[in-house]
Structure formats: structure tokens, C-alpha cells
Amino acid sequence: MPKYNYVAMDQHGKETKGTLEVASQNEAIARVKDMQLYPTKIVEVEKSGAKGDKKAKPAAKAAAKKKGGGMNLQIKIPGLSGRVKPKVLTTFTRQLATLVDAGLPLLRGLRVLEKQEKNVNLKNIIGELALSIEGGSTFSEGLAQHPKVFNRLYVNMVKAGELGGVLEVVLTRLSEFMEKAQKIKGKVIAAMFYPVAVMIVAAGILLILMTKVVPKFEEVFLGMGNGRPLPAFTRLVMGISHSIVDHFLVSIIAIAAVVISFSLFVRTKFGRHVWDKFKLKMPVVGPVISKVAISRFTRTLGTLVSSGVPILQALTIVKETAGNVIVANAVNSVHESVKEGETITAPLEASGVFPPMVISMVDVGEQTGALPEMLLKIVDNYDEEVDNAVAAMTSLLEPIMIVFLAVVVGSIVIAMFLPLIDLMNTVGDTSGEHGGKE
């Protein structure tokens, strides 16, 4: 019979460890609960033995550093203090959901997580949440006091869980929502790494060619050709090289000005609308952005509605977290339609953003009264769609970027060799004329 190591909390918040010999993990959980304890971790001994040793070493090193008086520098960057990374927040939500689901009171669970939290910002916030609850506030009210960390979606879902008495269920859904969102974001970032890396390499190669190689060729060409003009394409490349070398600072300022102007344009209402619309229609990348936006819309709305948040309030939150103005406008149209007592399907179809499959499934969900379930089914389908779209984008971008790099570098090389080819043709013609005279 397998053995399980458990870590649990008693009614006073004291940590207890032990080993149970039972048939399954579920039976181990039941046995721990029978002992009036709240399990926080239960792991089978055989599976955790090898890994436990590996994990113990870093822990021992960390403890040794503390004992040795190792310096723990906390550098605060203006404008970034008080924020918590999504990955850290997701872990906190999952841990809190596990503790509450195991039967540990919310306040005690927060105190447990506060003790073990490594992130300084989140540790302070958890402490403030616990103090807020001790002062008589609800959990959602405490969360609302930290808008930089907990957005409206988080706060409203927790509020709905409190009102419905299913906080542990809502926290579990919220952690799953955040984990899936992080997974999709990670896939898109990983897919974009290759083209960004190629663009950086291409920029570096171009800079070296234009500032070092082309000027050397120009010195060679000065003593050749007997005053003959260089080919037009070669003069164009050399002119660009002169502009970069002779006016390097001006070139940097010009590039910076273009980037800043674009950033300011995108921040305007019209500019954001144009840019977001272009992103959805962009070749190769557009389908991925579109599918990610639809996945986020259906996942957010489905999670909110299934957690008990009123539909109008849920649509308002979805609009704020859409991440794309075009999608946000479509959600706003849905909000106004529902507010007037009309259907969700008509404004979705009129927006031109959502594909027929999504509209049909939403329509079926609306007709049958199972809209949350249908939205979550769409999410499951679109997770696979996003995976396929990212794979297709990566497979298309690789040859495109290679061809782009080859064309740019090849054009510069051709421009440098055109005068040599022209000179060889001239020498050949001259030799032919002399041979004819003889």
C-alpha cells in the first residue's frame, strides 16, 4: 500500500506534517480531514523521494544565505512599485483556492500564504487584505483597494462568489482562467521570438555593412573606372551609407522621432482604432491576433456569467479587458442590445469580427439558456484554434524572414559588385578593340 506525506494546518494555524499509509490520495485527504486538520499538501512518498532531495538542496542553500547575512536588495523602480507579475498572482490564486476548498477559513488562509510568500509586494498586499477582513470588510472590498494588482474581473468574480457562498469554486475558476490566459500569451510570445530575433540580427548586419563595409568599397572605387560614373544602384546604397555615417546622431533622432510619433498616434482614439483594425487584418499575424481576441472575449464572459456575475456587468468588464478597440466596440454594441432586451447574436454578427461558428454557438446557447456553458465550449475549441494559428504563423514567418534578410543583404552585395562587373566589361571591350586592330 502506498505511503503519502502530508502537510496540514490545525485549527490554530499551526503546521503539522506526517505520513499516512492509504490506498489513494483522496483517501489520504479524507484521513487528514478526519483528524480535524486542513491539508495543504499531500504527495506520494515514492514519487516525491527523488524530487524532494533535489528541491531540498536549493532550500538549504537559501537558508544558509539567510544565516550568513546575505544581502537582499530590493530595488524600487518608479511607476512599477506595487505591481505583481501575472504568474505570481496566478500562483497565489491557485494556492488560496486550494486552502479555502480544503476548509481553511479565508483569513487563516491569507495569513498562511502571507508567511510563505517570497514576492515583497504581494506579501504586503496579502497582509493588508487580512487586516481589511479583520476590520469587517469583505474579501472583494479588500481586493478593490488594490486596482493595480486585482482588476475588475478579479474583484467582481470574488464578489459573486461571496454573494453565492461559493468562493472556493470561483477562486478555482479564476485560477484556471488566469492559467489558460498565461498559457496562450506564452505561446504567442514564443512564436514572435523568432521574427523579432531575425529583425534584430538583420538590423545589426545592415548597420555593420553600411558603416564599415560600404565605405571601404567606396575607397576602392575612387581609383577605378577612369572617371566613369558608378551605377545608379551603387550610388543609392553609398548615399544611404553616407547619411548614416555622416549624420549618425541625426539618423538615431529621426528613428526615435518616428517611434515616438507612432506611439502618440496609437494613443489617440482614431489612431488606436486604425491600429487595432490593422492588427486584425494583418497578413500572417492577423489571424493569430483575431483568434486570441475572440478566445479572451468568450473565456472572460463565460467565466464571469458562470460565476454568477450579472450579464450587463459582465459585458462591461469584458469591454474593459478586451485589449482591442474593435472587439471592445463590438462588446459595447452587445451591451446596449442586451440592455434594450434584445439578443446578443445580432450585434456580434454586425461587428464583422466574430466568425459564423462563434455566432451560431452563442445563438444556440442564448436560445437554450445555456450561454455560459456554450461560451466555455467555444473557448475549448479556440484554444486549439490558437495553437494551430500560432503554428501556421511560425511556419510562414520563418521563410519570409529568411528571404527578407537575403534580399536586403544580397542587394547591398550586388550594389558593391556592379562597378566591378562594369569595369570587367569595359576592360573586355577594350581588349577586343585592340585585338581587332592588330
C-alpha positions as CSV (number, residue, x, y, z in Angstrom):
1,M,0.0,0.0,0.0
2,P,1.5,3.4,-1.0
3,K,2.5,6.0,1.6
4,Y,1.7,9.7,1.5
5,N,3.5,12.6,3.1
6,Y,1.1,15.3,4.2
7,V,1.4,18.9,5.4
8,A,-1.7,20.3,7.1
9,M,-2.8,23.2,9.4
10,D,-4.7,22.7,12.7
11,Q,-7.5,25.0,14.0
12,H,-4.9,27.4,15.4
13,G,-3.0,27.7,12.2
14,K,-0.1,25.5,13.4
15,E,1.6,23.5,10.7
16,T,1.6,19.7,11.1
17,K,3.5,17.1,9.0
18,G,3.2,13.3,8.9
19,T,2.9,10.1,6.8
20,L,-0.2,8.0,6.0
21,E,-0.3,4.5,4.5
22,V,-3.6,4.5,2.5
23,A,-4.8,3.3,-0.9
24,S,-5.1,6.6,-2.7
25,Q,-4.5,10.4,-2.4
26,N,-8.3,11.0,-1.9
27,E,-8.3,8.6,1.0
28,A,-5.3,10.4,2.4
29,I,-7.1,13.8,2.2
30,A,-10.2,12.3,3.9
31,R,-8.0,10.8,6.7
32,V,-6.3,14.2,7.3
33,K,-9.7,15.9,7.5
34,D,-10.9,13.3,10.0
35,M,-8.0,14.3,12.2
36,Q,-9.5,17.9,12.3
37,L,-6.7,19.2,10.1
38,Y,-6.7,21.2,6.9
39,P,-4.5,19.6,4.3
40,T,-2.3,22.0,2.2
41,K,0.0,19.4,0.5
42,I,-0.3,15.6,0.1
43,V,2.3,13.8,-2.0
44,E,3.0,10.1,-2.5
45,V,6.4,9.1,-0.9
46,E,7.7,7.1,-3.9
47,K,7.0,9.9,-6.4
48,S,8.4,12.7,-4.3
49,G,11.5,11.0,-2.9
50,A,13.9,11.7,-5.8
51,K,12.5,15.1,-6.5
52,G,12.3,16.1,-2.8
53,D,16.1,15.6,-2.5
54,K,16.7,17.9,-5.4
55,K,14.4,20.6,-4.0
56,A,15.9,20.3,-0.6
57,K,19.3,21.4,-1.7
58,P,18.2,24.9,-3.1
59,A,16.1,25.3,0.0
60,A,19.2,24.6,2.2
61,K,21.3,27.0,0.2
62,A,18.7,29.7,0.6
63,A,18.6,29.1,4.4
64,A,22.4,29.2,4.5
65,K,22.4,32.5,2.7
66,K,20.0,33.9,5.3
67,K,22.1,32.7,8.2
68,G,25.3,34.1,6.5
69,G,23.7,37.5,6.4
70,G,23.3,37.6,2.6
71,M,22.2,41.0,1.4
72,N,18.6,41.1,0.0
73,L,18.5,44.2,-2.2
74,Q,15.0,45.5,-3.0
75,I,15.2,48.0,-5.9
76,K,12.1,50.0,-6.5
77,I,11.6,51.4,-9.9
78,P,9.3,54.5,-10.1
79,G,5.9,53.7,-11.7
80,L,6.4,49.9,-11.2
81,S,6.2,49.6,-7.4
82,G,3.1,47.9,-6.1
83,R,2.6,45.7,-9.2
84,V,2.7,42.0,-9.2
85,K,3.5,39.7,-12.2
86,P,0.6,37.7,-13.6
87,K,2.4,34.4,-13.0
88,V,2.9,35.2,-9.3
89,L,-0.7,36.4,-8.9
90,T,-2.0,33.2,-10.6
91,T,0.0,31.0,-8.2
92,F,-1.4,33.0,-5.2
93,T,-5.0,32.5,-6.5
94,R,-4.5,28.8,-7.0
95,Q,-3.0,28.3,-3.5
96,L,-5.8,30.3,-1.9
97,A,-8.4,28.3,-3.8
98,T,-6.8,25.1,-2.5
99,L,-6.8,26.3,1.1
100,V,-10.3,27.5,1.1
101,D,-11.6,24.4,-0.7
102,A,-9.8,22.3,2.0
103,G,-12.0,24.0,4.6
104,L,-9.5,26.5,6.0
105,P,-11.1,29.9,6.9
106,L,-10.3,32.7,4.4
107,L,-8.5,34.9,7.0
108,R,-6.3,32.0,8.2
109,G,-5.5,31.0,4.6
110,L,-4.4,34.5,3.8
111,R,-2.1,34.5,6.9
112,V,-0.6,31.2,5.8
113,L,0.1,32.5,2.3
114,E,1.5,35.8,3.7
115,K,4.1,33.8,5.7
116,Q,5.4,31.8,2.8
117,E,5.1,34.5,0.0
118,K,8.5,35.5,-1.5
119,N,7.3,38.4,-3.6
120,V,7.6,41.5,-1.3
121,N,4.8,43.5,-3.0
122,L,2.3,40.6,-2.9
123,K,3.3,39.7,0.7
124,N,2.4,43.3,1.8
125,I,-0.8,43.2,-0.1
126,I,-1.9,39.9,1.4
127,G,-1.2,41.4,4.9
128,E,-3.3,44.4,4.1
129,L,-6.1,42.1,2.8
130,A,-6.0,40.1,6.1
131,L,-6.2,43.4,8.1
132,S,-9.1,44.6,5.9
133,I,-11.1,41.4,6.6
134,E,-10.3,41.6,10.3
135,G,-11.7,45.1,10.3
136,G,-15.0,43.9,9.0
137,S,-14.6,44.4,5.2
138,T,-15.4,41.7,2.7
139,F,-12.7,40.0,0.6
140,S,-13.8,41.7,-2.6
141,E,-13.8,45.1,-0.9
142,G,-10.2,44.5,0.2
143,L,-9.2,43.4,-3.3
144,A,-10.8,46.6,-4.8
145,Q,-8.4,48.7,-2.7
146,H,-5.5,47.4,-4.9
147,P,-6.6,48.1,-8.5
148,K,-3.0,47.8,-9.9
149,V,-2.9,44.1,-8.9
150,F,-6.5,42.9,-8.9
151,N,-8.5,44.1,-11.9
152,R,-12.3,44.5,-12.1
153,L,-12.7,40.9,-13.5
154,Y,-10.9,39.5,-10.4
155,V,-12.8,41.7,-7.9
156,N,-16.3,41.1,-9.4
157,M,-15.8,37.3,-9.7
158,V,-14.8,37.2,-6.0
159,K,-17.8,39.4,-5.1
160,A,-20.1,37.0,-7.0
161,G,-18.6,34.0,-5.2
162,E,-19.1,35.7,-1.8
163,L,-22.7,36.5,-2.5
164,G,-23.4,32.9,-3.8
165,G,-21.4,31.3,-1.0
166,V,-19.2,29.5,-3.5
167,L,-15.9,31.5,-3.0
168,E,-13.7,28.3,-3.3
169,V,-15.4,27.4,-6.6
170,V,-15.0,31.0,-8.0
171,L,-11.3,31.1,-6.9
172,T,-10.7,27.8,-8.6
173,R,-12.3,29.1,-11.8
174,L,-10.4,32.3,-11.6
175,S,-7.1,30.5,-11.2
176,E,-7.9,28.2,-14.2
177,F,-8.9,31.3,-16.2
178,M,-5.6,33.0,-15.4
179,E,-3.5,29.9,-16.1
180,K,-5.1,29.4,-19.5
181,A,-4.7,33.1,-20.4
182,Q,-1.0,32.9,-19.4
183,K,-0.5,29.8,-21.5
184,I,-1.9,31.4,-24.6
185,K,0.1,34.6,-24.0
186,G,3.3,32.4,-23.6
187,K,2.6,30.7,-26.9
188,V,2.2,33.9,-28.8
189,I,5.4,35.4,-27.2
190,A,7.3,32.3,-28.0
191,A,6.1,32.4,-31.7
192,M,7.1,36.0,-32.0
193,F,10.6,35.5,-30.6
194,Y,12.0,34.1,-33.9
195,P,10.9,37.0,-36.2
196,V,12.0,39.6,-33.6
197,A,15.4,37.9,-33.3
198,V,15.8,37.9,-37.1
199,M,14.9,41.6,-37.3
200,I,17.5,42.5,-34.6
201,V,20.2,40.4,-36.4
202,A,19.2,42.0,-39.8
203,A,19.4,45.5,-38.3
204,G,22.9,44.7,-36.8
205,I,24.2,43.3,-40.1
206,L,22.8,46.3,-42.1
207,L,24.5,48.7,-39.7
208,I,27.9,46.9,-40.0
209,L,27.6,46.8,-43.8
210,M,26.6,50.4,-44.1
211,T,29.1,51.9,-41.7
212,K,32.1,49.6,-42.2
213,V,32.0,47.6,-45.5
214,V,30.4,50.0,-48.0
215,P,32.9,52.9,-47.1
216,K,35.8,50.5,-47.8
217,F,34.4,49.6,-51.2
218,E,33.9,53.3,-52.0
219,E,37.7,53.9,-51.3
220,V,38.5,51.1,-53.8
221,F,36.1,52.5,-56.4
222,L,37.7,56.0,-56.3
223,G,40.8,54.8,-58.1
224,M,39.0,52.8,-60.7
225,G,37.0,53.4,-63.8
226,N,38.9,56.4,-65.2
227,G,36.2,58.9,-64.1
228,R,33.3,56.8,-65.3
229,P,30.2,57.3,-63.1
230,L,29.2,54.4,-60.8
231,P,25.9,52.5,-61.5
232,A,22.8,54.3,-60.1
233,F,22.0,51.5,-57.6
234,T,25.6,51.6,-56.2
235,R,25.3,55.4,-55.8
236,L,22.0,55.0,-54.0
237,V,23.5,52.5,-51.5
238,M,26.6,54.7,-51.0
239,G,24.3,57.7,-50.4
240,I,22.4,55.9,-47.7
241,S,25.8,54.8,-46.2
242,H,27.0,58.5,-46.2
243,S,23.7,59.6,-44.5
244,I,24.2,57.0,-41.7
245,V,27.9,57.6,-41.1
246,D,28.0,61.4,-41.5
247,H,24.7,62.0,-39.7
248,F,24.6,59.1,-37.2
249,L,23.1,61.2,-34.4
250,V,20.5,62.7,-36.7
251,S,19.6,59.3,-38.0
252,I,19.1,58.0,-34.4
253,I,17.0,61.1,-33.6
254,A,14.9,60.6,-36.8
255,I,14.2,56.9,-35.9
256,A,13.3,57.9,-32.3
257,A,11.0,60.6,-33.6
258,V,9.2,58.1,-35.9
259,V,8.8,55.7,-33.0
260,I,7.5,58.4,-30.6
261,S,5.2,59.8,-33.2
262,F,3.7,56.4,-33.9
263,S,3.3,55.8,-30.1
264,L,1.5,59.1,-29.7
265,F,-0.7,58.4,-32.7
266,V,-1.7,55.0,-31.4
267,R,-2.7,56.6,-28.1
268,T,-5.3,58.8,-29.8
269,K,-8.8,57.5,-30.2
270,F,-8.6,57.5,-34.0
271,G,-5.0,56.1,-34.1
272,R,-5.9,53.2,-31.7
273,H,-8.9,52.4,-33.8
274,V,-6.9,52.3,-37.0
275,W,-4.0,50.3,-35.5
276,D,-6.3,47.7,-33.8
277,K,-8.2,47.2,-37.0
278,F,-4.9,46.8,-39.0
279,K,-3.7,44.2,-36.5
280,L,-6.8,42.1,-37.0
281,K,-6.4,42.3,-40.8
282,M,-2.6,42.0,-40.9
283,P,-1.3,39.2,-43.1
284,V,0.1,36.1,-41.3
285,V,-0.1,37.7,-37.8
286,G,-3.7,38.9,-38.1
287,P,-5.4,35.5,-37.7
288,V,-3.5,34.8,-34.5
289,I,-4.4,38.2,-33.0
290,S,-8.1,37.7,-34.1
291,K,-8.3,34.2,-32.5
292,V,-6.6,35.4,-29.3
293,A,-9.1,38.3,-29.0
294,I,-12.1,36.0,-29.6
295,S,-10.7,33.4,-27.1
296,R,-10.2,36.2,-24.5
297,F,-13.8,37.5,-25.1
298,T,-15.5,34.1,-24.8
299,R,-13.3,33.0,-21.8
300,T,-13.9,36.2,-19.8
301,L,-17.6,36.4,-20.5
302,G,-18.2,32.7,-19.9
303,T,-16.2,32.6,-16.7
304,L,-18.0,35.7,-15.3
305,V,-21.5,34.6,-16.2
306,S,-20.9,31.1,-14.9
307,S,-19.6,32.5,-11.6
308,G,-22.9,34.5,-11.1
309,V,-21.9,38.0,-12.3
310,P,-24.9,39.7,-13.9
311,I,-24.7,39.7,-17.7
312,L,-24.6,43.5,-18.1
313,Q,-21.9,43.9,-15.5
314,A,-20.0,41.0,-17.1
315,L,-20.2,42.7,-20.5
316,T,-18.8,46.0,-19.1
317,I,-15.9,44.1,-17.6
318,V,-15.3,42.2,-20.9
319,K,-15.2,45.5,-22.7
320,E,-12.6,46.9,-20.4
321,T,-10.4,43.8,-20.7
322,A,-10.8,43.2,-24.4
323,G,-7.4,44.5,-25.3
324,N,-8.6,45.6,-28.8
325,V,-10.8,48.7,-29.6
326,I,-12.6,46.9,-32.4
327,V,-13.6,44.0,-30.2
328,A,-14.4,46.4,-27.3
329,N,-16.8,48.3,-29.6
330,A,-18.5,45.1,-30.6
331,V,-18.9,44.2,-26.9
332,N,-20.3,47.6,-26.3
333,S,-22.9,47.0,-29.0
334,V,-23.8,43.7,-27.3
335,H,-24.2,45.5,-24.0
336,E,-26.6,48.1,-25.5
337,S,-28.6,45.4,-27.2
338,V,-29.0,43.3,-24.0
339,K,-29.8,46.5,-22.1
340,E,-32.7,47.1,-24.5
341,G,-33.9,43.5,-24.1
342,E,-32.6,42.3,-27.4
343,T,-30.3,39.3,-28.3
344,I,-26.6,39.1,-28.1
345,T,-26.3,37.4,-31.6
346,A,-27.3,40.4,-33.8
347,P,-24.6,42.9,-32.7
348,L,-22.0,40.2,-32.7
349,E,-22.8,39.4,-36.3
350,A,-23.0,43.1,-37.3
351,S,-19.5,43.7,-35.9
352,G,-17.8,41.6,-38.6
353,V,-15.2,40.5,-36.0
354,F,-16.6,37.2,-34.9
355,P,-16.7,34.2,-37.3
356,P,-20.1,32.4,-38.1
357,M,-19.2,29.4,-35.9
358,V,-18.9,31.6,-32.8
359,I,-22.1,33.5,-33.6
360,S,-24.0,30.2,-34.2
361,M,-22.9,28.7,-30.9
362,V,-23.7,31.9,-28.9
363,D,-27.1,31.9,-30.6
364,V,-27.7,28.2,-29.6
365,G,-26.6,29.0,-26.0
366,E,-28.9,32.0,-25.8
367,Q,-31.9,30.0,-27.2
368,T,-31.4,27.1,-24.8
369,G,-30.5,29.2,-21.7
370,A,-27.0,27.6,-21.6
371,L,-24.9,30.6,-22.7
372,P,-22.1,30.2,-20.1
373,E,-21.6,26.5,-21.0
374,M,-21.6,27.3,-24.7
375,L,-19.1,30.1,-24.3
376,L,-16.7,27.8,-22.4
377,K,-17.1,25.2,-25.2
378,I,-16.1,27.9,-27.7
379,V,-13.1,28.6,-25.5
380,D,-12.0,24.9,-25.6
381,N,-12.4,24.9,-29.4
382,Y,-10.5,28.2,-29.8
383,D,-7.6,27.1,-27.6
384,E,-6.9,24.5,-30.3
385,E,-7.5,27.2,-33.0
386,V,-5.0,29.5,-31.4
387,D,-2.4,26.6,-31.3
388,N,-2.9,25.9,-35.0
389,A,-2.8,29.6,-35.9
390,V,0.4,30.1,-34.0
391,A,2.0,27.1,-35.6
392,A,0.9,28.3,-39.1
393,M,2.2,31.8,-38.4
394,T,5.6,30.4,-37.3
395,S,5.9,28.2,-40.3
396,L,5.1,31.1,-42.6
397,L,7.3,33.7,-40.9
398,E,10.4,31.6,-40.9
399,P,10.9,31.5,-44.8
400,I,9.6,35.1,-45.1
401,M,12.2,36.4,-42.7
402,I,15.0,34.4,-44.3
403,V,14.0,35.7,-47.8
404,F,13.8,39.3,-46.4
405,L,17.3,39.0,-44.8
406,A,18.7,37.5,-48.0
407,V,17.2,40.2,-50.2
408,V,18.4,43.1,-48.1
409,V,22.0,41.8,-47.7
410,G,22.1,40.5,-51.2
411,S,21.0,43.9,-52.6
412,I,23.9,45.6,-50.8
413,V,26.4,43.0,-52.1
414,I,25.1,43.3,-55.7
415,A,25.4,47.1,-55.4
416,M,29.1,46.8,-54.4
417,F,29.8,44.3,-57.2
418,L,28.1,46.2,-60.0
419,P,31.1,48.6,-60.6
420,L,33.4,45.6,-60.7
421,I,31.2,43.9,-63.3
422,D,31.0,47.2,-65.2
423,L,34.8,47.6,-65.1
424,M,35.4,44.0,-66.3
425,N,33.0,44.5,-69.2
426,T,34.9,47.8,-70.1
427,V,38.3,46.0,-70.0
428,G,36.9,43.2,-72.1
429,D,35.6,45.6,-74.7
430,T,38.9,47.5,-74.8
431,S,40.9,44.2,-75.2
432,G,38.6,43.2,-78.1
433,E,39.2,46.5,-79.9
434,H,42.9,46.2,-79.6
435,G,42.9,42.7,-80.8
436,G,40.8,43.8,-83.8
437,K,43.3,46.5,-84.7
438,E,46.2,44.1,-84.7
